[in-house]
């Protein structure tokens, strides 16, 4: 694309550019046509000493740009995100947004122990310094009831419940939804209502990062049904594994595990599969072999609204 001055006066609807990080190229290719956006190159590599080198296509004069990056490894991505956003502005971008299907640094929203950094608002301030808007899917909200209370730039929080309910309705007949802990209740109840199936929310006692005990569910509510374990984030996998074990000991059939954000740290996915689920499926908020539910349509719709409303800030 060219960099002539008349680009500044073009309609926003034909001047949208997506710059995906390498792992999100497929996602950008899916949402680009839905947005009427051009998908352009963003390269990211490391020097031998570990420093990042980010390169994007030039000629962004007057374009509205969005980086596409799922924040699965936020510490590794933080500086490259800033480098890419700043470089897009240097090349003339009118505005720069962030499409982050998975948003990190949401859990530490208060100081639990003396001396701890409260990282959720700090990370929000960090992103605000580089981006004019943010789109994400089902962020893990704890004590912040709304994402807009945490972020001071325009944000869109997408709900995956309709997509997950559709998938369950189409793929798991006679299901009963199982939320492995109280925090999962907000997603499980919504999905169950949309899918027209019953649900239960269990309680858990966490003794450490990999030591979790999950309570027994009511067997009567689950008899003769296929259990579907719903969780928003699976990282270590211990909660899901314990839940699978309890359901198995109750004599229920192997459960289907549905994950909104498949973080799967280290060998968590392999351990989860070894626990004997009927199937493990996830949204594609994070690229993973378990991906079965596409967020492209939701992300494209929300991003289109953000592009339409994009107002250049003083960032960069």
C-alpha distance (Angstrom), angle and dihedral (degrees) to the residues before:
residue distance angle dihedral
X1 . . .
X2 3.75 . .
X3 3.77 129.3 .
X4 3.81 100.9 -146.1
X5 3.77 118.6 141.4
X6 3.82 95.0 -112.2
X7 3.81 88.9 71.7
X8 3.80 87.8 78.7
X9 3.78 89.8 68.7
X10 3.79 98.7 48.7
X11 3.79 122.1 114.6
X12 3.78 112.5 -90.4
X13 3.80 91.3 -127.9
X14 3.82 92.1 67.8
X15 3.79 98.4 38.0
X16 3.79 101.2 65.0
X17 3.77 119.3 127.9
X18 3.80 129.2 -175.3
X19 3.79 119.6 -155.4
X20 3.81 107.5 -169.5
X21 3.76 125.5 -167.6
X22 3.82 108.9 -122.2
X23 3.82 96.6 -95.3
X24 3.81 90.7 51.1
X25 3.81 97.4 50.1
X26 3.82 92.6 103.9
X27 3.80 90.5 49.4
X28 3.81 91.5 50.2
X29 3.81 91.2 48.1
X30 3.82 88.3 54.2
X31 3.81 97.6 48.2
X32 3.81 97.7 35.2
X33 3.83 96.7 78.0
X34 3.81 90.4 44.3
X35 3.81 89.0 55.1
X36 3.77 97.5 40.7
X37 3.81 84.5 -120.6
X38 3.77 130.8 144.8
X39 3.79 115.5 -125.3
X40 3.78 110.1 -140.6
X41 3.77 136.7 -177.1
X42 3.78 125.6 -77.8
X43 3.79 114.6 173.0
X44 3.79 123.1 -168.2
X45 3.75 125.3 -176.4
X46 3.78 138.3 153.1
X47 3.77 131.5 -120.0
X48 3.82 115.9 -132.8
X49 3.82 90.0 -97.4
X50 3.82 90.9 57.4
X51 3.79 99.1 -104.3
X52 3.81 116.4 138.1
X53 3.78 127.3 -119.1
X54 3.81 114.1 -160.9
X55 3.81 122.1 -171.6
X56 3.82 128.3 -179.2
X57 3.79 134.3 176.8
X58 3.78 114.9 -86.0
X59 3.79 126.2 -134.0
X60 3.80 101.2 72.6
X61 3.78 94.9 139.9
X62 3.81 107.9 151.8
X63 3.80 95.2 -5.0
X64 3.80 125.4 131.1
X65 3.80 106.4 -128.8
X66 3.79 134.2 -165.2
X67 3.76 126.1 -170.0
X68 3.80 114.0 -143.5
X69 3.80 111.7 -148.5
X70 3.78 131.4 145.2
X71 3.80 106.5 -146.7
X72 3.80 97.5 -135.4
X73 3.81 91.3 136.3
X74 3.81 102.0 26.7
X75 3.79 98.2 172.2
X76 3.79 90.3 55.2
X77 3.81 93.4 43.7
X78 3.80 100.1 42.8
X79 3.80 100.4 86.4
X80 3.84 95.3 37.3
X81 3.81 88.2 52.8
X82 3.78 90.4 53.4
X83 3.81 92.7 44.6
X84 3.83 92.3 50.6
X85 3.81 94.5 46.6
X86 3.80 93.2 47.7
X87 3.81 91.9 46.9
X88 3.81 91.6 50.4
X89 3.81 88.6 54.7
X90 3.80 90.1 47.0
X91 3.81 88.0 55.1
X92 3.81 90.8 53.7
X93 3.82 105.6 -90.7
X94 3.80 109.9 168.0
X95 3.81 92.1 -150.6
X96 3.80 135.8 -2.9
X97 3.81 123.7 -149.2
X98 3.79 133.8 177.5
X99 3.79 126.4 -128.9
X100 3.82 103.3 -164.6
X101 3.82 109.6 169.0
X102 3.81 87.9 -172.3
X103 3.81 116.6 38.5
X104 3.78 117.7 -159.2
X105 3.81 133.1 -155.9
X106 3.78 97.4 47.0
X107 3.82 102.1 122.5
X108 3.83 100.9 67.0
X109 3.79 97.2 66.8
X110 3.80 94.8 137.4
X111 3.80 138.2 28.9
X112 3.80 104.7 -95.7
X113 3.82 95.2 175.0
X114 3.79 133.3 23.0
X115 3.77 114.6 -81.2
X116 3.80 97.7 15.5
X117 3.79 121.0 138.5
X118 3.80 113.8 -120.7
X119 3.79 93.2 -132.0
X120 3.83 102.7 178.8
X121 3.83 96.1 73.6
X122 3.81 91.4 34.9
X123 3.80 91.1 56.5
X124 3.80 89.5 45.6
X125 3.81 89.8 55.1
X126 3.83 88.9 48.1
X127 3.81 92.9 55.0
X128 3.80 92.7 42.7
X129 3.79 89.4 60.4
X130 3.82 90.2 62.7
X131 3.80 107.3 29.0
X132 3.79 137.6 57.2
X133 3.83 95.1 -156.1
X134 3.79 142.3 4.1
X135 3.81 134.7 -145.4
X136 3.80 120.2 -170.3
X137 3.81 140.4 156.6
X138 3.81 124.9 -117.6
X139 3.80 99.8 -28.1
X140 3.79 112.3 -157.0
X141 3.80 99.2 -105.2
X142 3.78 116.7 -170.6
X143 3.79 117.4 161.7
X144 3.81 92.6 -6.2
X145 3.82 103.2 82.9
X146 3.80 93.5 -165.5
X147 3.78 133.0 29.0
X148 3.80 88.4 -135.2
X149 3.80 88.5 64.7
X150 3.80 89.2 60.7
X151 3.80 101.4 38.0
X152 3.79 124.0 55.2
X153 3.82 94.8 -162.5
X154 3.82 121.0 76.7
X155 3.81 109.5 -77.3
X156 3.81 136.0 -175.1
X157 3.80 118.8 -155.5
X158 3.81 109.8 -160.5
X159 3.80 121.4 -152.8
X160 3.80 115.1 -139.7
X161 3.83 94.1 -170.2
X162 3.84 95.7 99.1
X163 3.81 92.0 52.4
X164 3.80 93.6 46.1
X165 3.80 92.0 46.5
X166 3.80 89.8 52.4
X167 3.80 91.2 50.0
X168 3.81 92.7 50.0
X169 3.81 92.1 46.9
X170 3.81 90.6 51.2
X171 3.81 98.7 41.2
X172 3.82 111.1 26.1
X173 3.79 115.0 51.2
X174 3.81 117.4 -161.0
X175 3.81 94.2 10.6
X176 3.78 130.6 175.7
X177 3.79 114.2 -160.0
X178 3.79 119.8 -134.6
X179 3.80 122.4 -160.5
X180 3.82 107.5 -160.7
X181 3.82 94.9 -149.5
X182 3.78 143.0 6.7
X183 3.81 92.9 -93.0
X184 3.80 90.2 60.7
X185 3.80 91.0 56.4
X186 3.80 94.8 89.3
X187 3.82 91.7 59.1
X188 3.81 98.3 36.1
X189 3.80 96.2 51.9
X190 3.81 92.2 48.7
X191 3.80 93.8 46.9
X192 3.81 92.2 46.0
X193 3.79 91.4 51.4
X194 3.79 92.1 50.0
X195 3.81 93.4 45.4
X196 3.80 93.0 44.2
X197 3.81 95.4 -126.1
X198 3.82 134.4 120.8
X199 3.78 123.0 -102.1
X200 3.79 143.2 -165.7
X201 3.79 130.6 -158.1
X202 3.79 116.3 -150.3
X203 3.78 129.8 -155.3
X204 3.77 124.4 -124.3
X205 3.77 138.0 -162.3
X206 3.81 114.4 -150.3
X207 3.80 115.7 -158.4
X208 3.78 95.6 171.4
X209 3.83 143.1 -21.2
X210 3.81 90.9 -70.6
X211 3.80 101.9 22.6
X212 3.80 112.2 83.4
X213 3.80 130.1 151.8
X214 3.81 118.9 -160.9
X215 3.80 123.4 -158.9
X216 3.79 123.8 -117.8
X217 3.80 115.1 -97.5
X218 3.77 125.3 -134.7
X219 3.76 104.0 -81.7
X220 3.81 93.5 -156.3
X221 3.81 92.6 62.8
X222 3.79 92.2 51.2
X223 3.80 102.6 42.8
X224 3.80 116.3 121.6
X225 3.80 91.4 6.7
X226 3.80 134.6 104.3
X227 3.81 109.4 -114.3
X228 3.79 116.3 -131.9
X229 3.79 114.7 -166.3
X230 3.81 111.3 -150.3
X231 3.80 122.2 -164.6
X232 3.77 131.2 161.8
X233 3.81 97.1 -145.1
X234 3.79 128.6 18.6
X235 3.79 110.8 -170.7
X236 3.81 112.2 146.4
X237 3.80 90.5 11.8
X238 3.80 93.4 -140.9
X239 3.80 95.9 123.5
X240 3.81 92.8 50.8
X241 3.81 91.3 45.3
X242 3.79 92.5 51.1
X243 3.79 90.4 47.5
X244 3.81 91.4 51.2
X245 3.80 89.5 50.9
X246 3.79 93.8 51.4
X247 3.79 93.1 47.5
X248 3.78 90.4 49.3
X249 3.79 92.1 50.8
X250 3.80 88.4 53.1
X251 3.78 88.4 58.9
X252 3.79 95.1 -112.3
X253 3.81 119.7 146.4
X254 3.82 118.5 -96.9
X255 3.79 110.0 -69.6
X256 3.77 128.7 -123.5
X257 3.82 111.5 -127.8
X258 3.80 116.6 -146.5
X259 3.80 116.4 -170.5
X260 3.79 126.0 -171.9
X261 3.82 95.6 -162.9
X262 3.83 114.0 24.2
X263 3.81 99.8 -157.2
X264 3.85 93.2 153.9
X265 3.80 101.1 177.6
X266 3.81 117.8 -147.6
X267 3.84 109.9 -32.2
X268 3.81 95.9 -15.8
X269 3.81 93.9 119.2
X270 3.79 93.1 52.6
X271 3.80 90.5 47.9
X272 3.78 90.8 49.6
X273 3.80 92.0 51.4
X274 3.80 89.6 48.9
X275 3.82 88.9 57.5
X276 3.79 89.0 69.8
X277 3.82 110.3 -111.7
X278 3.78 117.6 170.9
X279 3.79 87.7 -127.6
X280 3.79 141.1 -19.4
X281 3.80 116.7 -142.0
X282 3.78 132.8 171.1
X283 3.76 143.2 175.3
X284 3.79 116.4 -99.1
X285 3.81 93.2 -112.3
X286 3.82 83.9 118.2
X287 3.81 118.7 26.4
X288 3.81 108.0 -110.2
X289 3.82 138.8 142.9
X290 3.81 89.1 -107.6
X291 3.82 93.2 62.0
X292 3.82 110.1 128.4
X293 3.83 105.0 140.6
X294 3.80 117.1 69.0
X295 3.81 120.8 -144.0
X296 3.81 93.8 -172.7
X297 3.81 96.2 107.1
X298 3.81 94.3 48.2
X299 3.80 92.9 45.8
X300 3.79 92.4 47.5
X301 3.80 93.6 51.2
X302 3.81 94.2 48.7
X303 3.80 93.0 42.8
X304 3.80 91.0 50.7
X305 3.79 90.0 55.8
X306 3.79 90.1 49.8
X307 3.79 92.5 48.8
X308 3.80 90.2 51.0
X309 3.79 91.3 51.9
X310 3.79 96.6 38.4
X311 3.77 112.2 139.5
X312 3.80 117.8 -175.7
X313 3.77 111.4 -114.5
X314 3.76 131.2 -160.4
X315 3.82 91.1 -101.1
X316 3.72 114.9 131.5
